[in-house]
Amino acid sequence: MTTNSRPALTDTATLRLRARKHIEDGAVTSGYDGDRAAVLAMLNDALATELVCVLRYKRHHFMAEGIHASAVAAEFLDHANEESGHADRLAKRIVQLGGAPDFSPDSLSARSHAEYVEGSTLEDMIRENLVAERIAIDSYREMIAALGDTDPTTRRMLIEILEVEEEHADELASLHHGMQD
C-alpha cells in the first residue's frame, strides 16, 4: 500500500503478461479507458472538418483578388497546409486506435462541423474562414472535455491542434479587422 494518493504500480511480470495478451490490438492495451467507438467517431468527424477546411482554404487561396490579395492568399495557403497536417495527425491516431480514417468525399460535408462556403469577396473569404476556425475551436474544446483523462494521447493531440486553430482565428480576426479600416 502506498502512503500517498497515487495508485500502486503494476508488477513487471503482470505488465509482460498483459502485453502479450491481445497483441493484435497494437497500441490499445487493457489500460485504455476511452470508449473507443465514440473516440473513433469523434476523430473521424474532426478529420472531415479538417479536410473541408483544407478545401475551403485552397479555393480561397486561388480565388483571392484585390489590393490585399497576395498577403491574404499566402495566409490562406499556410492555413490550408496546417489543416492538412491536422488531418494527417487525426488519421494516424484513428489507425493507432484500431479504426479506419473516413476520407469519403461523399460524406465529408455532412460530417464536418464547419461549412464549405466559397465567399465572393476577399472580405467574405476571411469572414467565412474565421467562422470556421471559431467552430473548430469550440469543437476541439468540447472533444477535449469529453475525453477527460480517458485517453491522454488523443487529448494531448487535440490540445495541440486547438492551439493552432486559435492562432488561425487570431490571424484571421486581425485580417478581418484590417479589411474594416
Secondary structure, DSSP 8 states (H G I E B T S, - for coil): --SSSS-----HHHHHHHHHTTGGGTT--TT--S-HHHHHHHHHHHHHHHHHHHHHHHHHHHH--STTHHHHHHHHHHHHHHHHHHHHHHHHHHHHTT------TTTHHHH-SS-----SSHHHHHHHHHHHHHHHHHHHHHHHHHHTTS-HHHHHHHHHHHHHHHHHHHHHHHHHHHHH-
